């Protein structure tokens, strides 16, 4: 798999991780406000899988493409606030696409 293919996978995972963050927020609202707990386990697992995949791909792609440490740090930090991975895609990942 080439670096560009890995970068494309990272960009897709970044968007999916942001969507899963929103889904997790909705599931938390349903759990704590309406006492519907059946969504939390499923959505939580999906979000956790995407989060780990995002972190793994950031580390893999940044190592292969020799990103500056500052961009690696911002990329990893973008996984913490909801939907910030989309900002990382726009500001950081997009500029490495050839």
PyMOL commands that place a pseudoatom at each C-alpha (Angstrom):
pseudoatom trace, name=CA, resn=UNK, resi=1, chain=A, elem=C, hetatm=0, pos=[0.000, 0.000, 0.000]
pseudoatom trace, name=CA, resn=UNK, resi=2, chain=A, elem=C, hetatm=0, pos=[1.467, 3.344, -1.027]
pseudoatom trace, name=CA, resn=UNK, resi=3, chain=A, elem=C, hetatm=0, pos=[1.684, 6.416, 1.203]
pseudoatom trace, name=CA, resn=UNK, resi=4, chain=A, elem=C, hetatm=0, pos=[-1.030, 8.132, -0.829]
pseudoatom trace, name=CA, resn=UNK, resi=5, chain=A, elem=C, hetatm=0, pos=[-3.398, 5.197, -0.325]
pseudoatom trace, name=CA, resn=UNK, resi=6, chain=A, elem=C, hetatm=0, pos=[-2.690, 5.274, 3.413]
pseudoatom trace, name=CA, resn=UNK, resi=7, chain=A, elem=C, hetatm=0, pos=[-3.301, 9.014, 3.427]
pseudoatom trace, name=CA, resn=UNK, resi=8, chain=A, elem=C, hetatm=0, pos=[-6.613, 8.500, 1.623]
pseudoatom trace, name=CA, resn=UNK, resi=9, chain=A, elem=C, hetatm=0, pos=[-7.588, 5.886, 4.221]
pseudoatom trace, name=CA, resn=UNK, resi=10, chain=A, elem=C, hetatm=0, pos=[-6.644, 8.342, 6.983]
pseudoatom trace, name=CA, resn=UNK, resi=11, chain=A, elem=C, hetatm=0, pos=[-8.828, 11.047, 5.455]
pseudoatom trace, name=CA, resn=UNK, resi=12, chain=A, elem=C, hetatm=0, pos=[-11.790, 8.652, 5.219]
pseudoatom trace, name=CA, resn=UNK, resi=13, chain=A, elem=C, hetatm=0, pos=[-11.305, 7.479, 8.805]
pseudoatom trace, name=CA, resn=UNK, resi=14, chain=A, elem=C, hetatm=0, pos=[-11.092, 11.126, 9.940]
pseudoatom trace, name=CA, resn=UNK, resi=15, chain=A, elem=C, hetatm=0, pos=[-14.549, 11.844, 8.531]
pseudoatom trace, name=CA, resn=UNK, resi=16, chain=A, elem=C, hetatm=0, pos=[-16.013, 8.592, 9.857]
pseudoatom trace, name=CA, resn=UNK, resi=17, chain=A, elem=C, hetatm=0, pos=[-14.542, 9.269, 13.300]
pseudoatom trace, name=CA, resn=UNK, resi=18, chain=A, elem=C, hetatm=0, pos=[-16.189, 12.708, 13.337]
pseudoatom trace, name=CA, resn=UNK, resi=19, chain=A, elem=C, hetatm=0, pos=[-19.544, 11.186, 12.369]
pseudoatom trace, name=CA, resn=UNK, resi=20, chain=A, elem=C, hetatm=0, pos=[-19.181, 8.538, 15.065]
pseudoatom trace, name=CA, resn=UNK, resi=21, chain=A, elem=C, hetatm=0, pos=[-18.447, 11.311, 17.600]
pseudoatom trace, name=CA, resn=UNK, resi=22, chain=A, elem=C, hetatm=0, pos=[-21.755, 12.945, 16.711]
pseudoatom trace, name=CA, resn=UNK, resi=23, chain=A, elem=C, hetatm=0, pos=[-23.542, 9.595, 16.915]
pseudoatom trace, name=CA, resn=UNK, resi=24, chain=A, elem=C, hetatm=0, pos=[-21.982, 9.010, 20.323]
pseudoatom trace, name=CA, resn=UNK, resi=25, chain=A, elem=C, hetatm=0, pos=[-23.185, 12.410, 21.538]
pseudoatom trace, name=CA, resn=UNK, resi=26, chain=A, elem=C, hetatm=0, pos=[-26.715, 11.575, 20.375]
pseudoatom trace, name=CA, resn=UNK, resi=27, chain=A, elem=C, hetatm=0, pos=[-26.512, 8.177, 22.084]
pseudoatom trace, name=CA, resn=UNK, resi=28, chain=A, elem=C, hetatm=0, pos=[-25.343, 9.831, 25.313]
pseudoatom trace, name=CA, resn=UNK, resi=29, chain=A, elem=C, hetatm=0, pos=[-28.248, 12.265, 25.121]
pseudoatom trace, name=CA, resn=UNK, resi=30, chain=A, elem=C, hetatm=0, pos=[-30.675, 9.377, 24.662]
pseudoatom trace, name=CA, resn=UNK, resi=31, chain=A, elem=C, hetatm=0, pos=[-29.095, 7.490, 27.546]
pseudoatom trace, name=CA, resn=UNK, resi=32, chain=A, elem=C, hetatm=0, pos=[-29.008, 10.273, 30.101]
pseudoatom trace, name=CA, resn=UNK, resi=33, chain=A, elem=C, hetatm=0, pos=[-32.109, 12.257, 29.155]
pseudoatom trace, name=CA, resn=UNK, resi=34, chain=A, elem=C, hetatm=0, pos=[-34.514, 9.601, 27.873]
pseudoatom trace, name=CA, resn=UNK, resi=35, chain=A, elem=C, hetatm=0, pos=[-33.041, 6.528, 29.620]
pseudoatom trace, name=CA, resn=UNK, resi=36, chain=A, elem=C, hetatm=0, pos=[-32.489, 4.628, 26.344]
pseudoatom trace, name=CA, resn=UNK, resi=37, chain=A, elem=C, hetatm=0, pos=[-29.278, 2.713, 26.931]
pseudoatom trace, name=CA, resn=UNK, resi=38, chain=A, elem=C, hetatm=0, pos=[-29.493, 0.266, 24.035]
pseudoatom trace, name=CA, resn=UNK, resi=39, chain=A, elem=C, hetatm=0, pos=[-27.488, 2.465, 21.625]
pseudoatom trace, name=CA, resn=UNK, resi=40, chain=A, elem=C, hetatm=0, pos=[-24.482, 3.248, 23.808]
pseudoatom trace, name=CA, resn=UNK, resi=41, chain=A, elem=C, hetatm=0, pos=[-22.719, -0.106, 23.606]
pseudoatom trace, name=CA, resn=UNK, resi=42, chain=A, elem=C, hetatm=0, pos=[-22.927, -0.440, 19.834]
pseudoatom trace, name=CA, resn=UNK, resi=43, chain=A, elem=C, hetatm=0, pos=[-22.070, 3.166, 18.976]
pseudoatom trace, name=CA, resn=UNK, resi=44, chain=A, elem=C, hetatm=0, pos=[-19.386, 3.303, 21.658]
pseudoatom trace, name=CA, resn=UNK, resi=45, chain=A, elem=C, hetatm=0, pos=[-17.617, 0.293, 20.171]
pseudoatom trace, name=CA, resn=UNK, resi=46, chain=A, elem=C, hetatm=0, pos=[-17.759, 1.717, 16.656]
pseudoatom trace, name=CA, resn=UNK, resi=47, chain=A, elem=C, hetatm=0, pos=[-16.430, 5.054, 17.849]
pseudoatom trace, name=CA, resn=UNK, resi=48, chain=A, elem=C, hetatm=0, pos=[-13.643, 3.373, 19.830]
pseudoatom trace, name=CA, resn=UNK, resi=49, chain=A, elem=C, hetatm=0, pos=[-12.616, 1.310, 16.817]
pseudoatom trace, name=CA, resn=UNK, resi=50, chain=A, elem=C, hetatm=0, pos=[-12.557, 4.393, 14.566]
pseudoatom trace, name=CA, resn=UNK, resi=51, chain=A, elem=C, hetatm=0, pos=[-10.675, 6.416, 17.195]
pseudoatom trace, name=CA, resn=UNK, resi=52, chain=A, elem=C, hetatm=0, pos=[-7.960, 3.764, 17.482]
pseudoatom trace, name=CA, resn=UNK, resi=53, chain=A, elem=C, hetatm=0, pos=[-7.810, 3.420, 13.703]
pseudoatom trace, name=CA, resn=UNK, resi=54, chain=A, elem=C, hetatm=0, pos=[-7.420, 7.174, 13.343]
pseudoatom trace, name=CA, resn=UNK, resi=55, chain=A, elem=C, hetatm=0, pos=[-4.581, 7.331, 15.873]
pseudoatom trace, name=CA, resn=UNK, resi=56, chain=A, elem=C, hetatm=0, pos=[-2.854, 4.331, 14.284]
pseudoatom trace, name=CA, resn=UNK, resi=57, chain=A, elem=C, hetatm=0, pos=[-3.126, 5.803, 10.782]
pseudoatom trace, name=CA, resn=UNK, resi=58, chain=A, elem=C, hetatm=0, pos=[-1.898, 9.230, 11.895]
pseudoatom trace, name=CA, resn=UNK, resi=59, chain=A, elem=C, hetatm=0, pos=[1.187, 7.622, 13.406]
pseudoatom trace, name=CA, resn=UNK, resi=60, chain=A, elem=C, hetatm=0, pos=[1.734, 5.357, 10.400]
pseudoatom trace, name=CA, resn=UNK, resi=61, chain=A, elem=C, hetatm=0, pos=[1.236, 8.005, 7.716]
pseudoatom trace, name=CA, resn=UNK, resi=62, chain=A, elem=C, hetatm=0, pos=[3.135, 10.725, 9.552]
pseudoatom trace, name=CA, resn=UNK, resi=63, chain=A, elem=C, hetatm=0, pos=[6.127, 8.435, 10.020]
pseudoatom trace, name=CA, resn=UNK, resi=64, chain=A, elem=C, hetatm=0, pos=[6.167, 7.315, 6.393]
pseudoatom trace, name=CA, resn=UNK, resi=65, chain=A, elem=C, hetatm=0, pos=[5.682, 10.845, 5.010]
pseudoatom trace, name=CA, resn=UNK, resi=66, chain=A, elem=C, hetatm=0, pos=[7.996, 12.497, 7.579]
pseudoatom trace, name=CA, resn=UNK, resi=67, chain=A, elem=C, hetatm=0, pos=[5.530, 15.060, 8.886]
pseudoatom trace, name=CA, resn=UNK, resi=68, chain=A, elem=C, hetatm=0, pos=[6.769, 17.753, 11.273]
pseudoatom trace, name=CA, resn=UNK, resi=69, chain=A, elem=C, hetatm=0, pos=[6.199, 16.872, 14.937]
pseudoatom trace, name=CA, resn=UNK, resi=70, chain=A, elem=C, hetatm=0, pos=[3.859, 19.824, 15.328]
pseudoatom trace, name=CA, resn=UNK, resi=71, chain=A, elem=C, hetatm=0, pos=[1.508, 18.470, 12.647]
pseudoatom trace, name=CA, resn=UNK, resi=72, chain=A, elem=C, hetatm=0, pos=[1.595, 15.012, 14.199]
pseudoatom trace, name=CA, resn=UNK, resi=73, chain=A, elem=C, hetatm=0, pos=[0.701, 16.480, 17.591]
pseudoatom trace, name=CA, resn=UNK, resi=74, chain=A, elem=C, hetatm=0, pos=[-2.163, 18.577, 16.168]
pseudoatom trace, name=CA, resn=UNK, resi=75, chain=A, elem=C, hetatm=0, pos=[-3.435, 15.577, 14.222]
pseudoatom trace, name=CA, resn=UNK, resi=76, chain=A, elem=C, hetatm=0, pos=[-3.499, 13.416, 17.341]
pseudoatom trace, name=CA, resn=UNK, resi=77, chain=A, elem=C, hetatm=0, pos=[-5.093, 16.174, 19.433]
pseudoatom trace, name=CA, resn=UNK, resi=78, chain=A, elem=C, hetatm=0, pos=[-7.804, 16.586, 16.809]
pseudoatom trace, name=CA, resn=UNK, resi=79, chain=A, elem=C, hetatm=0, pos=[-9.212, 13.199, 17.777]
pseudoatom trace, name=CA, resn=UNK, resi=80, chain=A, elem=C, hetatm=0, pos=[-10.288, 14.497, 21.198]
pseudoatom trace, name=CA, resn=UNK, resi=81, chain=A, elem=C, hetatm=0, pos=[-12.865, 17.263, 20.533]
pseudoatom trace, name=CA, resn=UNK, resi=82, chain=A, elem=C, hetatm=0, pos=[-15.965, 16.285, 18.553]
pseudoatom trace, name=CA, resn=UNK, resi=83, chain=A, elem=C, hetatm=0, pos=[-15.543, 16.662, 14.778]
pseudoatom trace, name=CA, resn=UNK, resi=84, chain=A, elem=C, hetatm=0, pos=[-12.046, 18.171, 14.995]
pseudoatom trace, name=CA, resn=UNK, resi=85, chain=A, elem=C, hetatm=0, pos=[-10.681, 15.390, 12.798]
pseudoatom trace, name=CA, resn=UNK, resi=86, chain=A, elem=C, hetatm=0, pos=[-12.449, 17.061, 9.886]
pseudoatom trace, name=CA, resn=UNK, resi=87, chain=A, elem=C, hetatm=0, pos=[-10.492, 20.233, 10.620]
pseudoatom trace, name=CA, resn=UNK, resi=88, chain=A, elem=C, hetatm=0, pos=[-7.286, 18.193, 10.688]
pseudoatom trace, name=CA, resn=UNK, resi=89, chain=A, elem=C, hetatm=0, pos=[-8.234, 16.760, 7.310]
pseudoatom trace, name=CA, resn=UNK, resi=90, chain=A, elem=C, hetatm=0, pos=[-8.776, 20.228, 5.862]
pseudoatom trace, name=CA, resn=UNK, resi=91, chain=A, elem=C, hetatm=0, pos=[-5.757, 21.922, 7.455]
pseudoatom trace, name=CA, resn=UNK, resi=92, chain=A, elem=C, hetatm=0, pos=[-3.147, 19.141, 7.568]
pseudoatom trace, name=CA, resn=UNK, resi=93, chain=A, elem=C, hetatm=0, pos=[-3.951, 15.961, 5.617]
pseudoatom trace, name=CA, resn=UNK, resi=94, chain=A, elem=C, hetatm=0, pos=[-5.206, 17.671, 2.464]
pseudoatom trace, name=CA, resn=UNK, resi=95, chain=A, elem=C, hetatm=0, pos=[-1.893, 19.405, 1.783]
pseudoatom trace, name=CA, resn=UNK, resi=96, chain=A, elem=C, hetatm=0, pos=[-0.052, 16.074, 1.482]
pseudoatom trace, name=CA, resn=UNK, resi=97, chain=A, elem=C, hetatm=0, pos=[-2.339, 14.747, -1.264]
pseudoatom trace, name=CA, resn=UNK, resi=98, chain=A, elem=C, hetatm=0, pos=[-0.571, 14.551, -4.624]
for i in range(1, 98): cmd.bond("trace and resi %d" % i, "trace and resi %d" % (i + 1))
show_as sticks, trace
zoom trace
